[in-house]
Amino acid sequence: GECAKFSEDVKYWAEFQTGIKVFEPWMKNAEARKTGGLQKPTSLVEACQILGDSKNLQDEAEAKMRVLEEASASANKMTSHKEADIKVEGYKVKWEAVYVVFKEWVARMTTLVECWNKLDGNVGELSSWVATKDSAAPDGSSEISIEKLETQLNTLKSMFAEKQKLVSDLDAYGPSDGVGGGAGAAPAASTEAAPAEEAAAAAAPEPEQAPADAPAS
């Protein structure tokens, strides 16, 4: 009886320890990654990559929580598991702290990528429309063209401003100093760059641009 119970306890303790050996190093890396903060993208392709990385962090966190829960379930089968319970509770608190941040990164980057993708689409549409008008429009239609051009440019300006604001909002998610994580960071002055110039510069998007959902692996 006692001997069999003891050998069962040894087996469950070993299962618990195996799970912890997987969870613990991941937890340290995840905390370091959280402290490193969210990178600010300089292109749509880069934004897509950061979104993909953030999704991977979130998925990995969910997988590691399952490992911790399985380890905890093994410990619960032991005669006495108070020590294991305390350890698991401590890890759950730490896990929650990083998981909330990774989820927020995914949400922020999804919004940014969707906005940026739309902006790039409109820039492309405008530049092809302008090219067509330049080569084909008879003189009489030029007045309407200018009105349409102004409307399109105003749309681009407001979309560009929205995209710039989303990028500057990422300052709050930059590297943290262990206190508040740069939450009060002022937006960079460069975010007020003239939208029209940038829109024009973006009129020839890079050929390798990925669709918004490409890196969702």
N, C-alpha and C positions, 0 to 999 in steps of 0.2 A: 504493500500500500504506500507507505512513506517513500520507499525507494523509487517506486514507479512515478509518484507525484514529483519527486525531486528531478528525475530525468526529463519529465514533461516540462518542468520549469526551465531547465537548462536549454531545452530545445526552443521554447518560446523566447527566452532571453536572447539566444543566438539570432533568431529571426528578427527580433527588435533591433539588435545591434547592427545587423546587415542593412536594414532600412536606414538607420541613422547615419551609417558610413556613406550612404549615397546622398542623403539629404544635407548633411552638415557642410561638406565642401561647396555644394551648390548654393546654400544659404549665404556663405561668406562671399562668394562671387557675385551673387545677386545684390547684396548690400553694397558692394563696391561699385557695381554697375549703376545702381540707383544714385549713389553719391556722385558718380561721373556725370550724371545729368543727360539731358536730351540735346543732341547736336542740332545746330540751325542749318537747314539746307540752303544751298545757293542755286539749285536748279530743280526742275520737276523730277528728273531722273534720281537725283540725290534724295529728294523728299520721299519718293517711292521706296528707295532702299532703306531709309530710316524707318518708314512705316513697316516694311517687311521685318526689319530687325526687332522693332517694338512688339509686333505680333508674335514673333518667335519667343521673346522674353516672357510674354503673357502665357503662351502655350506651355512653355517649359515650367513655369511656376505652377500651373494647374496639374501637370504631370507629377511634379515633385510633391505636391500636397497629397496626391493619391498614395505615393510611396510612404509618406509620413503617417497617413491614416491606416495603411496596412500594417506598418510597424507597431502602431498604437494598439491595433486589434490583436496582434500577437501578444503584446505585453499584458493586455487585459485578461488573457487566459491564464496568467501566472497566479500563484497563490497570493503573493503580495506584489503590487505593481505601483506603489505610491511614487517611488523614485522616478520610474518611467513616465508616469502621468505628469509630474512636475516638468520634466524635460520636454515632453510633447507640448504642453501648454505654452512654455517659453518660446518654442519654435513657432507655434501658431501665431503668436503675437508678432514675431519678427517677419514671418511670411506675409501676414496681412499688410504690414507696413510697406513691403516692396511691391506686393501685388496691386495695391491701390494705385501706386505710382505708375506701374507698367500699363495698367488699364487706361489711365489718364493720358499717357503718351500715345497709345493707340488711337484714342478718341480725338486728340488734338491733331495728330498727323493725318488721320482719315479726312477730317474737315479741310485741312490745308491742301492735301493732294486733290480732293474733289474740286476745290475752288481753283487751284492752279491749273488743273487739267482743262477746266471750263474756259479759263482765261486764255490758255494756249490755243484752244480750239477756235475761240473768237478772233484771236490775232491772226491765225492762219486763214480763217474765213474772210476777214477784212482785207488781208494782203492779196488773196487771190481775186477777190471782188474788185479791188483797186486796179490790179493788173489787167483784168478783163475790160474794165471801163476805159482804161488808158488806151488800149489797143482798138476797141470796137465802137466806143460811144460817138455818135454824131454830135456836132457842136451844140445843137439845140437842147440836148438832154443834160448838159453839164450842170445847170442850176440845181436840178433834182439830185444829181450825184453829190454835190457839195453838202446839201442838207442831210442826205443819208450818211455821208462820211462823218459829218459832225455828230450825228446821233450815235453812230457806231463808236466814234472816238470817246464820247462821253460815257458810254457803257463801259468801254475798256478802262477808262480812268477810274471809275468807281470800283470795278472788279479788281483792278491793280491795287487800289488803295486797301481793299478788303484783304487781298492776298498779303500785302506788306504788313498789315496789322496782325494777321494770323502768325506771320513769321516773327514779328517783334514780340508777340505774346509768349513765344517760346523762351524768351529770356527768363521767365519765371521758373522754367524747368531745366535751366542750365546747371552746371556743377554746383553741388551744395556744399556749404562750409560746415555742415553738421548742425546749424542752428535752424534757419528758416528756409534754406535752399534758394537764396537769391530771389525770393518771391517779390521783393520790392524793386527789382531792377527796372531802371527807366528804359523805355524803348530806345534803340540806337538812333542817332540823328539821321543816319543814312536811309532810314525807312521812309523819310519824307521826300525821297528822290522824285523828280518830276515824272508822273505816270506816263505822259505822252511819249517822252524820249524812250523810256524803258519799253513801252508797248511797241514802239517802232523797232527798237533793237531786237525785240523778241519775235518780230514778224517772220524771221527765218528760223523756226525752231530746229533744235539739233535732230538729226535723222534718227538717232538711236533712242528717242524718247519712248518710254514704256507706257502702256495704258495704266490707268489708276490702280487696277487690281492685280497687276502683274506679279508683284513679289509676295503674294499672300500664302506662300508655301508654308 
